[in-house]
Amino acid sequence: GGTIGHPQGIQAGAVANRVALEAMVKARNEGVDIKNEGPTVLQKAAQSCGPLKAALETWGDISFNYQSTDSSDYVATPSAAN
């Protein structure tokens, strides 16, 4: 997926990412609730950007709702006080 896996090639993937980023930043700056209205913002931007439209058609329904399988192995190490 992403830029390199875009169905129309890497250049189209880069365009799609750039247009999506700019649309979301603009919406945020205008006070839009991007957490809840983000998909609508992207769909609107895709109306004038073929590569973004293709990306949303390809990956638009993907979600990342999973539990992390990585746990921290950090352990504090005592150090000598000066």
PyMOL commands that set and color helices and strands:
alter all, ss='L'
color gray80, all
select helices_A, chain A and resi 10-29+34-46+50-59
alter helices_A, ss='H'
color red, helices_A
deselect
rebuild
show_as cartoon
